[in-house]
Amino acid sequence: MPRFSLTSLDEHRGVITGDEARHLLRVHRVRSGERLQVSWQLAPYEAVVTELWPDRVEVEVLKQTCGVEPALAVQLMPAILKGDKMEMVIQKAVELGVSSIWPLYCHRSIVPQAKVVERAERLRKIAAEAAKQSGRTMVPTVATAATFSAGLASAQGELRLIAHEKGGENLWQALRNRQVESVSLAVGPEGGFTDGEIAEAEGQGFVTIGLGPRILRAETASLALLSILMYHLGDMR
């Protein structure tokens, strides 16, 4: 069962209201005495249901459990993609453990930036649902879509990588013997980054990396690279 966020916690008595309570009552059909995984202020706990009401669920918090949030903070910076590809990238990236997602409007982006801005709330809802489904105790930030240059300026990672289909530094070499707590990862649109964008990123301290001998779709590249980062530097070993 997913992890549910407590609305309030008073000593060992927790209360769940709003959408979380409706999901528990109508979808999971929770019963009194059933055990749940809950979170309070990003900390995970095990709890047992004590009272059921039409608009809330009351629980007794039993103990704190091990956290599921990775120590590695990955700021994924994917180019805006067409159709439902952007939604899929956000959903799967959250499941894999991404810390934040900063969509970029690039030179070869097909979807107008304004359209993605209009869908910002839907994208954040997808992130929240994916966080719940995967048992996370935090919902990764989904920033408002920004231009490529503005996105680069917002990069926060100690290690900054940009994927280029024309090649770059070998990924294994780029990660070898690295000990970092945060990574910013930029991945291009369907047509890839332009040479000018790559040069601009390198000027901002990004390391250009290759994607191997095969050309990956933009959505595949984001998720493959994120998985590799979580394996080499995170908690997926």
N, CA and C of each residue as an Amber inpcrd file, in Angstrom:
protein
   711
   0.8430000  -1.1970000   0.0000000   0.0000000   0.0000000   0.0000000
   0.8790000   1.2480000   0.0000000   0.4650000   2.3200000  -0.6790000
   1.2470000   3.5610000  -0.6930000   1.3830000   4.1660000   0.7000000
   2.2600000   5.1610000   0.8060000   2.4340000   5.8760000   2.0610000
   1.5330000   7.1090000   2.0390000   0.8200000   7.3580000   3.1440000
  -0.1280000   8.4650000   3.2100000   0.3710000   9.5430000   4.1610000
   0.1450000  10.7850000   3.7890000   0.6190000  11.9180000   4.5830000
  -0.3870000  12.2630000   5.6780000   0.1070000  12.4000000   6.8980000
  -0.7450000  12.8240000   8.0100000  -1.0470000  14.3040000   7.8990000
  -2.2880000  14.6510000   8.1860000  -2.6700000  16.0640000   8.2410000
  -2.2090000  16.6850000   9.5460000  -2.2710000  15.8920000  10.6300000
  -1.8180000  16.3630000  11.9420000  -1.3440000  15.1710000  12.7550000
  -0.4920000  15.4720000  13.7400000   0.0170000  14.4320000  14.6290000
   0.1600000  15.0200000  16.0220000  -0.5440000  14.4300000  16.9860000
  -0.4940000  14.8530000  18.3830000  -0.0530000  13.6530000  19.2020000
   1.2100000  13.6690000  19.6270000   1.8420000  12.5240000  20.2690000
   1.7180000  11.3130000  19.3340000   0.9170000  10.3120000  19.6880000
   0.8070000   9.1260000  18.8280000  -0.5010000   9.1060000  18.0350000
  -1.3190000  10.1250000  18.1590000  -2.5970000  10.1690000  17.4540000
  -2.4580000  10.9920000  16.1760000  -2.6510000  10.3250000  15.0440000
  -2.5660000  11.0120000  13.7640000  -3.9150000  11.0890000  13.0740000
  -4.0910000  12.1290000  12.2610000  -5.3320000  12.3330000  11.5170000
  -4.9950000  12.5460000  10.0440000  -5.7640000  11.8880000   9.1890000
  -5.6200000  12.0450000   7.7380000  -6.9370000  12.5940000   7.1970000
  -6.8740000  13.7060000   6.4650000  -8.0820000  14.3130000   5.9000000
  -7.8640000  14.5960000   4.4050000  -8.8460000  15.2350000   3.7890000
  -8.7230000  15.6600000   2.3970000  -8.6560000  14.5110000   1.4120000
  -7.8950000  14.7270000   0.3160000  -7.7830000  13.7210000  -0.7340000
  -7.1800000  12.4210000  -0.2230000  -6.2330000  12.5420000   0.7340000
  -5.6110000  11.3340000   1.2710000  -6.6560000  10.4440000   1.9520000
  -7.5260000  11.0680000   2.7400000  -8.5590000  10.3010000   3.4360000
  -9.5570000   9.6960000   2.4420000  -9.9530000  10.4780000   1.4530000
 -10.9040000   9.9610000   0.4610000 -10.3010000   8.7800000  -0.2990000
  -9.0040000   8.8640000  -0.6010000  -8.3450000   7.7650000  -1.3030000
  -8.3300000   6.4990000  -0.4430000  -8.0440000   6.6710000   0.8320000
  -8.0370000   5.5310000   1.7490000  -9.4210000   4.8980000   1.8780000
 -10.4350000   5.7510000   2.0160000 -11.7810000   5.2540000   2.2790000
 -12.4460000   4.6700000   1.0360000 -12.2710000   5.3150000  -0.1230000
 -13.0230000   4.9220000  -1.3070000 -12.2600000   3.9590000  -2.2150000
 -10.9470000   4.1250000  -2.2990000 -10.1630000   3.2790000  -3.1930000
  -9.6260000   2.0560000  -2.4580000  -8.9770000   2.2970000  -1.3230000
  -8.3890000   1.1740000  -0.5850000  -9.3770000   0.5170000   0.3850000
 -10.4880000   1.2000000   0.6480000 -11.5140000   0.6730000   1.5460000
 -10.8900000   0.1830000   2.8580000 -10.1160000   1.0780000   3.4420000
  -9.3920000   0.7480000   4.6650000 -10.3720000   0.4070000   5.7880000
  -9.9500000  -0.4560000   6.7010000 -10.7890000  -0.8870000   7.8120000
 -10.0800000  -0.6030000   9.1350000 -10.8720000  -0.4770000  10.1770000
 -10.3180000  -0.2680000  11.5130000  -9.4270000  -1.4480000  11.8890000
  -8.2650000  -1.1700000  12.4580000  -7.3050000  -2.2000000  12.8220000
  -6.2800000  -2.4930000  11.7480000  -6.4830000  -1.9400000  10.5480000
  -5.5490000  -2.1750000   9.4460000  -4.2980000  -1.3070000   9.6290000
  -3.1500000  -1.8530000   9.2520000  -1.8950000  -1.1090000   9.3790000
  -1.6130000  -0.3200000   8.1070000  -1.0240000   0.8580000   8.2960000
  -0.7170000   1.7610000   7.1910000   0.7200000   2.2430000   7.2940000
   1.2470000   2.6840000   6.1620000   2.4960000   3.4340000   6.1310000
   2.1280000   4.9050000   5.9770000   2.5840000   5.7350000   6.9020000
   2.2390000   7.1510000   6.8810000   3.5240000   7.9740000   6.9890000
   3.4020000   9.2790000   6.7380000   4.5500000  10.1710000   6.8940000
   4.1040000  11.4510000   7.5790000   5.0460000  12.0310000   8.3210000
   4.8060000  13.3040000   9.0070000   6.1000000  14.1040000   8.9590000
   6.0260000  15.2850000   8.3310000   7.1960000  16.1450000   8.1790000
   8.3680000  15.3760000   7.5770000   8.0680000  14.6290000   6.5070000
   9.0180000  13.8660000   5.7030000   9.5300000  12.5930000   6.3810000
   9.1500000  12.3530000   7.6350000   9.5930000  11.1400000   8.3220000
   8.5480000  10.0370000   8.1400000   8.9820000   8.7870000   7.8570000
   8.0500000   7.6760000   7.6430000   7.7220000   6.9530000   8.9460000
   6.4690000   6.5080000   9.0660000   6.0330000   5.7920000  10.2660000
   5.1160000   4.6360000   9.8730000   5.0060000   3.6840000  10.7920000
   3.9920000   2.6480000  10.6810000   2.8690000   3.0120000  11.6390000
   1.6140000   2.8430000  11.2010000   0.4690000   3.2200000  12.0220000
  -0.6390000   2.1860000  11.8740000  -1.6010000   2.2380000  12.7810000
  -2.7560000   1.3600000  12.7220000  -4.0140000   2.2190000  12.7620000
  -5.0060000   1.8820000  11.9340000  -6.2500000   2.6610000  11.8560000
  -7.0740000   2.4360000  13.1230000  -7.5160000   3.5360000  13.7420000
  -8.3060000   3.4360000  14.9720000  -9.7490000   3.9080000  14.7860000
  -9.9740000   4.9260000  13.9730000 -11.3260000   5.4570000  13.7590000
 -11.5200000   5.8300000  12.3050000 -12.7240000   5.5720000  11.7960000
 -13.0730000   5.9300000  10.4310000 -14.2660000   6.8770000  10.4390000
 -14.1520000   7.9750000   9.6990000 -15.2310000   8.9490000   9.5650000
 -15.4370000   9.2310000   8.0800000 -16.5700000   9.8130000   7.7070000
 -16.8090000  10.0710000   6.2780000 -15.7530000  10.9490000   5.6270000
 -15.0880000  11.8170000   6.4160000 -14.1370000  12.7660000   5.8340000
 -12.7310000  12.6850000   6.4200000 -12.4810000  11.6830000   7.2690000
 -11.1370000  11.5740000   7.8340000 -10.8830000  10.1710000   8.3760000
  -9.5940000   9.8900000   8.5240000  -9.1490000   8.6110000   9.0790000
  -8.2180000   8.9270000  10.2440000  -8.4790000   8.2940000  11.3900000
  -7.6210000   8.4970000  12.5530000  -6.7620000   7.2500000  12.7690000
  -5.5090000   7.4800000  13.1330000  -4.5830000   6.3640000  13.3010000
  -3.7830000   6.5340000  14.5840000  -3.2530000   5.4210000  15.0500000
  -2.2720000   5.4490000  16.1340000  -0.9070000   5.1610000  15.5220000
   0.0180000   6.0980000  15.7090000   1.3620000   5.9270000  15.1600000
   2.1490000   4.9820000  16.0630000   2.6740000   3.9030000  15.4710000
   3.3430000   2.8630000  16.2480000   4.8500000   3.0710000  16.3530000
   5.4940000   3.3200000  15.2190000   6.9480000   3.4660000  15.2430000
   7.4270000   4.1320000  13.9610000   8.6100000   4.7310000  14.0550000
   9.2210000   5.2940000  12.8690000   9.9230000   4.1800000  12.1020000
   9.8470000   4.2500000  10.7870000  10.4610000   3.2300000   9.9420000
  11.6210000   3.8250000   9.1550000  12.3210000   2.9640000   8.4250000
  13.4640000   3.4190000   7.6460000  13.0020000   4.3220000   6.5030000
  13.7570000   5.3730000   6.2490000  13.4210000   6.3000000   5.1780000
  13.6850000   5.6970000   3.8030000  12.9760000   6.1990000   2.8030000
  13.1370000   5.6940000   1.4390000  13.7250000   6.7490000   0.5080000
  13.9660000   7.9380000   1.0170000  14.4890000   8.9960000   0.1630000
  15.9900000   8.7980000  -0.0610000  16.4360000   8.8740000  -1.3180000
  17.8650000   8.6740000  -1.5970000  18.7100000   9.8230000  -1.0670000
  19.9380000   9.4920000  -0.6710000  20.8630000  10.5360000  -0.2160000
  21.3040000  11.4070000  -1.3860000  21.3130000  10.8410000  -2.5960000
  21.6990000  11.5920000  -3.7880000  20.5290000  12.4460000  -4.2730000
  20.7620000  13.7390000  -4.4100000  19.7390000  14.6540000  -4.9220000
  19.9810000  14.8750000  -6.4120000  19.0400000  14.4310000  -7.2460000
  19.1690000  14.5950000  -8.6970000  18.1580000  15.6310000  -9.1780000
  18.6800000  16.6840000  -9.7690000  17.8530000  17.7090000 -10.4030000
  17.7820000  17.3620000 -11.8880000  16.6790000  16.7570000 -12.2940000
  16.5080000  16.3800000 -13.6970000  15.9950000  17.5770000 -14.4820000
  16.6670000  17.8780000 -15.5940000  16.3130000  19.0310000 -16.4160000
  16.0000000  18.5350000 -17.8220000  14.7940000  17.9650000 -18.0150000
  14.4410000  17.4100000 -19.3250000  13.8460000  18.4770000 -20.2310000
  14.1730000  18.3880000 -21.5030000  13.5260000  19.2840000 -22.4650000
  12.0390000  18.9590000 -22.5290000  11.2400000  19.9620000 -22.8100000
   9.8030000  19.7710000 -22.9590000   9.5400000  18.8190000 -24.1220000
   8.7110000  17.8060000 -23.8850000   8.4120000  16.8030000 -24.9000000
   6.9470000  16.8630000 -25.3030000   6.6380000  16.3360000 -26.4790000
   5.2720000  16.3900000 -26.9890000   4.4270000  15.2490000 -26.4360000
   3.1160000  15.3940000 -26.5940000   2.1790000  14.3550000 -26.1840000
   2.2560000  14.0620000 -24.7020000   2.1100000  12.7700000 -24.3750000
   2.1340000  12.3830000 -22.9730000   3.5280000  11.9610000 -22.5160000
   4.5380000  12.2060000 -23.3450000   5.8960000  11.7970000 -22.9960000
   6.4040000  12.5520000 -21.7620000   6.0460000  13.8270000 -21.6580000
   6.4950000  14.6220000 -20.5120000   5.8980000  14.0660000 -19.2220000
   4.6340000  13.6950000 -19.2830000   3.9790000  13.1300000 -18.1040000
   4.6360000  11.8170000 -17.7000000   4.9840000  11.0000000 -18.6890000
   5.6230000   9.7260000 -18.4030000   6.9970000   9.9160000 -17.7720000
   7.7710000  10.8720000 -18.2860000   9.0970000  11.1350000 -17.7270000
   8.9780000  11.5610000 -16.2700000   8.0360000  12.4450000 -15.9680000
   7.8670000  12.9130000 -14.6000000   7.4410000  11.7680000 -13.6920000
   6.4780000  10.9950000 -14.1310000   5.9990000   9.8760000 -13.3060000
   7.1150000   8.8980000 -12.9810000   7.8380000   8.4530000 -13.9880000
   8.8690000   7.4360000 -13.7830000  10.0890000   8.0090000 -13.0580000
  10.4190000   9.2680000 -13.3110000  11.5500000   9.8850000 -12.6180000
  11.2880000   9.9780000 -11.1240000  10.0480000  10.2930000 -10.7600000
   9.6950000  10.3480000  -9.3350000   9.8210000   8.9670000  -8.7190000
   9.3630000   7.9320000  -9.4100000   9.4850000   6.5650000  -8.9010000
  10.9480000   6.1720000  -8.7030000  11.8190000   6.6570000  -9.5770000
  13.2360000   6.3020000  -9.5090000  13.9790000   7.0830000  -8.4160000
  13.3770000   8.1590000  -7.9030000  13.9910000   8.8680000  -6.7880000
  14.4850000  10.2670000  -7.0810000  14.0640000  10.8690000  -8.2030000
  14.5010000  12.2240000  -8.5190000  14.0850000  13.2030000  -7.4210000
  14.8950000  14.2370000  -7.2070000  14.5900000  15.2320000  -6.1690000
  13.7740000  16.4010000  -6.7110000  14.0650000  16.8130000  -7.9410000
  13.3180000  17.9180000  -8.5470000  13.3930000  17.7970000 -10.0620000
  12.4060000  18.3800000 -10.7360000  12.3240000  18.3330000 -12.1940000
  12.1370000  19.7550000 -12.7050000  13.0270000  20.1560000 -13.6040000
  13.0150000  21.5140000 -14.1480000  12.8900000  21.4310000 -15.6660000
  11.6700000  21.4460000 -16.2180000  11.4960000  21.3380000 -17.6750000
  12.1420000  22.5210000 -18.4020000  12.7980000  22.2120000 -19.5290000
  13.5020000  23.2240000 -20.3110000  12.8500000  23.4140000 -21.6760000
  12.7220000  24.6620000 -22.0760000  12.2610000  24.9570000 -23.4300000
  13.5020000  25.2120000 -24.2750000  13.7880000  24.2880000 -25.1850000
  15.0230000  24.3340000 -25.9640000  14.7580000  24.7910000 -27.4000000
  15.8320000  24.9960000 -28.1460000  15.7120000  25.4830000 -29.5150000
  14.8880000  24.5380000 -30.3780000  15.0390000  23.2340000 -30.1640000
  14.3330000  22.2520000 -30.9890000  13.0900000  21.6870000 -30.3160000
  12.6550000  22.2960000 -29.2340000  11.4170000  21.8440000 -28.5870000
  10.2450000  22.0660000 -29.5330000   9.3820000  21.0800000 -29.6200000
   8.2350000  21.1450000 -30.5400000   7.0260000  21.7890000 -29.8710000
   6.8000000  21.4730000 -28.6100000   5.6300000  21.9760000 -27.8880000
   5.8810000  23.4130000 -27.4400000   4.9380000  24.3260000 -27.6720000
   5.1140000  25.7080000 -27.2120000   5.2880000  25.7750000 -25.6940000
   6.1680000  26.6440000 -25.2560000   6.4290000  26.7740000 -23.8280000
   5.1490000  27.1230000 -23.0650000   4.3060000  27.9850000 -23.6410000
   3.0870000  28.4210000 -22.9670000   2.1570000  27.2450000 -22.6710000
   2.1320000  26.2570000 -23.5690000   1.2510000  25.1030000 -23.3700000
   1.6920000  24.2870000 -22.1720000   3.0000000  24.1690000 -21.9840000
   3.5020000  23.4120000 -20.8440000   3.2420000  24.1680000 -19.5550000
   3.3630000  25.4920000 -19.5920000   3.0640000  26.3040000 -18.4150000
   1.6110000  26.0940000 -17.9970000   0.7060000  25.9920000 -18.9750000
  -0.7090000  25.7660000 -18.6840000  -0.9370000  24.4150000 -18.0070000
  -0.0800000  23.4550000 -18.2970000  -0.2560000  22.1050000 -17.7550000
   0.5620000  21.8830000 -16.4830000   1.1170000  22.9540000 -15.9300000
   2.0170000  22.8250000 -14.7770000   1.3450000  22.1070000 -13.6140000
   0.0960000  22.4640000 -13.3170000  -0.5880000  21.8450000 -12.1770000
  -0.8330000  20.3590000 -12.4130000  -1.1390000  19.9910000 -13.6500000
  -1.3360000  18.5610000 -13.9460000  -0.0250000  17.8000000 -13.7620000
   1.0720000  18.3910000 -14.1920000   2.3650000  17.7270000 -14.0460000
   2.7190000  17.5660000 -12.5710000   2.3980000  18.5480000 -11.7590000
   2.6680000  18.4390000 -10.3190000   1.7790000  17.3790000  -9.6790000
   0.5560000  17.2610000 -10.1650000  -0.3390000  16.2290000  -9.6370000
   0.1970000  14.8450000  -9.9720000   0.7270000  14.6760000 -11.1760000
   1.3100000  13.3980000 -11.5710000   2.4860000  13.0610000 -10.6720000
   3.3070000  14.0650000 -10.3520000   4.4470000  13.8430000  -9.4550000
   3.9710000  13.4150000  -8.0750000   2.9130000  14.0590000  -7.5830000
   2.3890000  13.7200000  -6.2550000   1.8450000  12.2990000  -6.2250000
   1.1330000  11.9050000  -7.2790000   0.5730000  10.5570000  -7.3400000
   1.6800000   9.5090000  -7.4370000   2.7220000   9.8130000  -8.2010000
   3.8370000   8.8770000  -8.3380000   4.5980000   8.7390000  -7.0270000
   4.7320000   9.8410000  -6.2910000   5.4140000   9.7940000  -4.9980000
   4.6370000   8.9050000  -4.0240000   3.3320000   9.0450000  -4.0280000
   2.5010000   8.2250000  -3.1430000   2.5910000   6.7570000  -3.5400000
   2.4750000   6.4740000  -4.8360000   2.4880000   5.0960000  -5.3100000
   3.7910000   4.3890000  -4.9500000   4.9020000   5.1300000  -5.0010000
   6.2060000   4.5180000  -4.7540000   6.6260000   4.5920000  -3.2940000
   5.7360000   5.0710000  -2.4250000   6.0070000   5.0810000  -1.0020000
   6.9720000   6.1530000  -0.5500000   7.1190000   7.2130000  -1.3230000
   8.0480000   8.2750000  -0.9430000   7.4420000   9.1760000   0.1170000
   8.3110000   9.8100000   0.8890000   7.8420000  10.6940000   1.9540000
   7.8690000  12.1550000   1.5370000   8.3440000  12.4370000   0.3490000
   8.3270000  13.8000000  -0.1750000   7.9020000  13.7710000  -1.6280000
   7.3070000  14.8830000  -2.0700000   6.9210000  15.0310000  -3.4710000
   7.9580000  15.9180000  -4.1520000   8.6740000  15.4050000  -5.1430000
   9.6690000  16.2240000  -5.8260000   9.0560000  17.4750000  -6.4520000
   9.8060000  18.5450000  -6.4330000   9.3750000  19.7950000  -7.0530000
   9.3180000  19.6400000  -8.5670000   8.2390000  20.1350000  -9.1740000
   8.1710000  20.2510000 -10.6310000   8.1010000  21.7470000 -10.9300000
   9.2120000  22.3020000 -11.3730000   9.2960000  23.7430000 -11.6040000
   8.5260000  24.1380000 -12.8630000   8.1910000  25.4010000 -12.9540000
   7.5630000  25.9340000 -14.1650000   8.5760000  25.8870000 -15.3010000
   8.1220000  25.5050000 -16.4860000   9.0240000  25.3970000 -17.6350000
   9.7670000  26.7050000 -17.8660000  11.0740000  26.5920000 -18.1130000
  11.9160000  27.7720000 -18.3100000  12.6820000  27.6490000 -19.6180000
  13.2090000  28.7560000 -20.0970000  14.0600000  28.7170000 -21.2760000
  15.3390000  27.9570000 -20.9480000  16.0510000  27.5420000 -21.9680000
  17.2720000  26.7690000 -21.7660000  18.2780000  27.5550000 -20.9260000
  18.4740000  28.8190000 -21.2560000  19.4550000  29.6320000 -20.5260000
  19.0490000  29.8270000 -19.0770000  17.7700000  30.0910000 -18.8340000
  17.2980000  30.2700000 -17.4590000  17.4180000  28.9710000 -16.6800000
  17.1690000  27.8610000 -17.3570000  17.2950000  26.5700000 -16.6980000
  18.7300000  26.2950000 -16.2780000  19.6750000  26.5910000 -17.1630000
  21.0820000  26.3930000 -16.8150000  21.4570000  27.2100000 -15.5820000
  20.9310000  28.4150000 -15.5100000  21.2580000  29.2910000 -14.3840000
  20.7120000  28.7500000 -13.0700000  19.7110000  27.8670000 -13.1460000
  19.0970000  27.3170000 -11.9310000  19.7410000  26.0030000 -11.5040000
  20.7490000  25.5440000 -12.2410000  21.4030000  24.2710000 -11.9060000
  22.0280000  24.3440000 -10.5220000  21.7760000  23.3070000  -9.7230000
  22.2060000  23.3030000  -8.3270000  23.1890000  22.1820000  -7.9980000
  23.4130000  21.2600000  -8.9220000  24.2120000  20.0810000  -8.6180000
  25.7070000  20.3500000  -8.4910000  26.3420000  19.5970000  -7.6050000
  27.8110000  19.6350000  -7.5320000  28.3940000  19.1240000  -8.8510000
  27.7740000  18.0750000  -9.3890000  28.1460000  17.5220000 -10.6850000
  27.0440000  17.8860000 -11.6650000  27.4390000  18.4520000 -12.8090000
  26.4490000  18.8940000 -13.8020000  26.7320000  18.1920000 -15.1200000
  25.7290000  17.4680000 -15.6120000  25.8780000  16.6610000 -16.8160000
  24.8560000  17.0760000 -17.8590000  25.2580000  17.0510000 -19.1270000
  24.3200000  17.2910000 -20.2240000  24.5420000  16.2060000 -21.2700000
  23.4680000  15.5330000 -21.6360000  23.5480000  14.4080000 -22.5730000
  23.5080000  14.9130000 -24.0100000  24.3800000  14.3570000 -24.8430000
  24.4770000  14.7950000 -26.2360000  24.5760000  13.5770000 -27.1390000
  23.6820000  13.5020000 -28.1220000  23.6530000  12.3350000 -29.0010000
  24.9030000  12.2410000 -29.8830000  25.6080000  13.3600000 -30.0540000
  26.8320000  13.3420000 -30.8550000  28.0400000  12.8440000 -30.0540000
  27.8070000  12.5670000 -28.7900000  28.8790000  12.0270000 -27.9700000
  29.4820000  13.0510000 -27.0350000  30.3290000  12.5680000 -26.1650000
  30.9810000  13.3910000 -25.1690000  31.8260000  12.4930000 -24.3000000
  32.0420000  12.9040000 -23.0760000  32.8130000  12.0710000 -22.1690000
  32.0600000  10.7740000 -21.8800000  32.7890000   9.6930000 -21.8000000
  32.2020000   8.4110000 -21.4530000  31.5240000   8.5110000 -20.0940000
  30.2990000   8.0400000 -20.0170000  29.5320000   8.2020000 -18.7780000
  30.1980000   7.5020000 -17.6040000  30.7280000   6.2980000 -17.8460000
  31.3850000   5.5710000 -16.7680000  32.5830000   6.3620000 -16.2410000
  33.3290000   6.9570000 -17.1550000  34.4710000   7.7660000 -16.7460000
  34.0240000   9.0120000 -15.9900000  32.9070000   9.5940000 -16.4210000
  32.4090000  10.8100000 -15.7700000  31.9760000  10.5470000 -14.3360000
  31.5130000   9.3180000 -14.0760000  31.0190000   8.9840000 -12.7360000
  32.0660000   8.2690000 -11.8910000  33.1280000   7.8040000 -12.5200000
  34.1280000   7.0040000 -11.8260000  34.7690000   7.7880000 -10.6730000
  34.7800000   7.1680000  -9.5300000  35.4100000   7.7320000  -8.3180000
  34.7840000   9.0480000  -7.8650000  33.5800000   9.3270000  -8.3280000
  32.8950000  10.5430000  -7.8940000  32.2490000  10.3120000  -6.5340000
  32.3130000  11.3050000  -5.6920000  31.6110000  11.2850000  -4.4130000
  30.9030000  12.6250000  -4.2660000  29.6870000  12.6630000  -4.7560000
  28.9020000  13.9010000  -4.7200000  27.5410000  13.6070000  -4.1100000
  26.9190000  14.6390000  -3.5980000  25.5930000  14.4980000  -3.0040000
  24.4930000  15.0460000  -3.8970000  24.8590000  15.7340000  -4.9800000
  23.8360000  16.3070000  -5.8490000  24.3230000  16.3590000  -7.2960000
  23.3900000  16.1110000  -8.2230000  23.6850000  16.1010000  -9.6510000
  22.5890000  16.8560000 -10.3870000  22.9780000  17.6960000 -11.3460000
  22.0280000  18.2930000 -12.2770000  22.2160000  17.5950000 -13.6160000
  21.1300000  17.1080000 -14.1960000  21.1900000  16.3270000 -15.4360000
  20.2620000  16.9370000 -16.4760000  20.8350000  17.4340000 -17.5730000
  20.0510000  18.0330000 -18.6590000  19.9670000  17.0470000 -19.8220000
  18.7340000  16.8530000 -20.3220000  18.4890000  15.9260000 -21.4390000
  17.6660000  16.6650000 -22.4900000  18.0530000  16.5130000 -23.7470000
  17.4630000  17.3160000 -24.8190000  16.1180000  16.8550000 -25.3280000
  15.5640000  17.6130000 -26.2970000  14.2580000  17.2870000 -26.9020000
  14.3980000  16.2330000 -27.9900000  13.3160000  16.0140000 -28.7370000
  13.3070000  14.9860000 -29.7650000  14.4530000  15.1500000 -30.7740000
  14.7910000  16.3680000 -31.1150000  15.8550000  16.6090000 -32.0950000
  17.2210000  16.8090000 -31.4810000  17.3070000  16.7020000 -30.1570000
  18.5890000  16.8730000 -29.4760000  18.9300000  18.3360000 -29.2340000
  19.9720000  18.5580000 -28.4650000  20.4670000  19.9130000 -28.2340000
  21.2210000  20.4050000 -29.4680000  21.2240000  21.7060000 -29.6740000
  22.0510000  22.2860000 -30.7280000  23.4900000  22.3980000 -30.2290000
  24.4300000  22.5740000 -31.1520000  25.8280000  22.7540000 -30.7620000
  25.9800000  24.0060000 -29.9010000  25.1760000  25.0280000 -30.2130000
  25.2320000  26.2600000 -29.4250000  24.7860000  26.0370000 -27.9890000
  23.7430000  25.2080000 -27.7940000  23.2760000  24.9160000 -26.4440000
  24.3180000  24.1190000 -25.6640000  24.9530000  23.1720000 -26.3330000
  25.9980000  22.3910000 -25.6660000  27.1360000  23.3120000 -25.2300000
  27.5360000  24.2180000 -26.1180000  28.6200000  25.1360000 -25.7820000
  28.2330000  26.0320000 -24.6080000  26.9850000  26.4910000 -24.6030000
  26.5170000  27.3400000 -23.5040000  26.5310000  26.5680000 -22.1830000
  26.1000000  25.3140000 -22.2260000  26.0780000  24.5030000 -21.0130000
  27.4960000  24.2550000 -20.4980000  28.4050000  23.9470000 -21.4020000
  29.7950000  23.7220000 -20.9890000  30.3830000  24.9750000 -20.3610000
  29.9610000  26.1360000 -20.8660000  30.4140000  27.3920000 -20.2780000
  29.8760000  27.6120000 -18.8750000  28.7780000  26.8880000 -18.5360000
  28.1790000  26.9780000 -17.2020000  28.6540000  25.8420000 -16.2910000
  29.6760000  25.1090000 -16.7310000  30.2440000  24.0600000 -15.8880000
  29.6610000  22.6750000 -16.0940000  28.8290000  22.4870000 -17.1250000
  28.2760000  21.1690000 -17.4140000  29.2980000  20.3090000 -18.1560000
  29.2950000  19.0160000 -17.8510000  30.1270000  18.0460000 -18.5540000
  29.2630000  17.3560000 -19.6040000  29.6630000  17.3950000 -20.8480000
  28.9200000  16.7370000 -21.9120000  29.2200000  15.2460000 -21.8980000
  28.1670000  14.4380000 -21.8730000  28.3260000  12.9850000 -21.8270000
  27.6330000  12.3430000 -23.0210000  28.1500000  11.2070000 -23.4540000
  27.5290000  10.4510000 -24.5310000  26.5120000   9.4640000 -23.9940000
  25.7400000   8.9050000 -24.9040000  24.6850000   7.9620000 -24.5310000
  24.9350000   6.5700000 -25.0870000  26.1760000   6.2710000 -25.4470000
  26.4710000   4.9560000 -25.9880000  26.2990000   4.9150000 -27.4950000
  26.3990000   3.7160000 -28.0910000  26.4020000   3.5880000 -29.5490000
  25.0380000   3.7350000 -30.2100000  23.9590000   3.6840000 -29.4240000
  22.6160000   3.7640000 -30.0090000  21.9640000   5.0960000 -29.6650000
  21.1280000   5.5770000 -30.5590000  20.4030000   6.8280000 -30.3160000
  19.1330000   6.5110000 -29.5330000  18.9810000   7.1160000 -28.3870000
  17.8210000   6.8920000 -27.5290000  16.7830000   7.9890000 -27.7360000
  15.5310000   7.6280000 -27.5980000  14.4850000   8.6380000 -27.5660000
  14.7020000   9.5280000 -26.3420000  14.1870000  10.7420000 -26.4290000
  14.4170000  11.7090000 -25.3500000  13.9110000  11.1810000 -24.0120000
  12.7130000  10.5820000 -24.0190000  12.1580000  10.0850000 -22.7630000
  12.9460000   8.8940000 -22.2340000  13.4560000   8.0640000 -23.1430000
  14.2750000   6.9220000 -22.7280000  15.5830000   7.4030000 -22.1240000
  16.1850000   8.4210000 -22.7270000  17.4630000   8.9410000 -22.2470000
  17.3480000   9.4600000 -20.8180000  16.2980000  10.2110000 -20.5270000
  16.1300000  10.7560000 -19.1750000  16.0720000   9.6530000 -18.1390000
  15.2820000   8.6400000 -18.4000000  15.0730000   7.5890000 -17.4080000
  16.2610000   6.6400000 -17.3220000  16.9120000   6.3680000 -18.4500000
  18.0980000   5.5100000 -18.4300000  19.2220000   6.1840000 -17.6460000
  19.4470000   7.4540000 -17.9070000  20.5270000   8.1720000 -17.2200000
  20.2320000   8.3280000 -15.7310000  18.9880000   8.5950000 -15.4000000
  18.6270000   8.7160000 -13.9910000  18.8440000   7.3870000 -13.2690000
  18.5010000   6.2850000 -13.9110000  18.7130000   4.9580000 -13.3090000
  20.2000000   4.6990000 -13.0830000  21.0200000   5.0730000 -14.0630000
  22.4650000   4.8790000 -13.9350000  23.0250000   5.7110000 -12.7870000
  22.5750000   6.9500000 -12.6640000  23.0370000   7.8140000 -11.5720000
  22.6550000   7.2240000 -10.2190000  21.4280000   6.7250000 -10.1160000
  20.9810000   6.1530000  -8.8530000  21.7320000   4.8660000  -8.5130000
  22.1910000   4.1680000  -9.5420000  22.9650000   2.9540000  -9.2860000
  24.3930000   3.3070000  -8.8390000  25.0280000   4.1990000  -9.5650000
  26.4390000   4.5010000  -9.2860000  26.6260000   5.4120000  -8.0700000
  25.7230000   6.3770000  -7.8880000  25.9180000   7.3700000  -6.8410000
  24.8270000   7.3450000  -5.7640000  23.7390000   6.6310000  -6.0430000
  22.5970000   6.6400000  -5.1220000  22.4240000   5.3330000  -4.3770000
  21.1580000   4.8930000  -4.2860000  20.8420000   3.7520000  -3.4200000
  20.2130000   2.5720000  -4.1520000  20.5000000   2.4360000  -5.4520000
  19.8950000   1.3450000  -6.2320000  20.8900000   0.2150000  -6.4920000
  21.9080000   0.0570000  -5.6570000  22.8990000  -0.9890000  -5.8790000
  22.4010000  -2.3280000  -5.3320000
